[in-house]
Amino acid sequence: MNNSLISPWKVSATLGLSSIAGFVLGQLIGNRKQSATRILKMIRDDFKKEGPVIGSWIDSQADPYQRYAVKADVYHGGVTRLEDSIPVNYQFIADARTGSLIELKREN
């Protein structure tokens, strides 16, 4: 048998342990709010992939949000970036725990 091959049971065991560890870690820190600064950085970084960002803001206090049956704590903020050399403003609502955008509106 070739020692350079990884046996299937090791792969299965590694994936299983990784899944369990990820689940436990998610339960431990998944209910914590991220800082507004960190979420703004994540959103700015995503916007920078599409063009230069020239300004941004975020409320530091999370607010309760509900749309239909979905409830979350959210941060409100905005980003201004250049599109064809014209500043364009975006307003967003981001989940305070995951940083995921819940709502994004183009202002201009």
MOBEL-V859151 format. One record per run of one state. SS is the DSSP state (@ for helix, = for strand, . for the rest). FROM is the first residue (numbers start at 1). LEN is the number of residues. If there is no record, write none. Layout:
BEGIN
SS:FROM:LEN
SS:FROM:LEN
END
This chain:
BEGIN
.:1:7
@:8:22
.:30:6
@:36:13
.:49:4
=:53:6
.:59:4
=:63:5
.:68:2
=:70:14
.:84:2
=:86:10
.:96:5
=:101:6
.:107:2
END
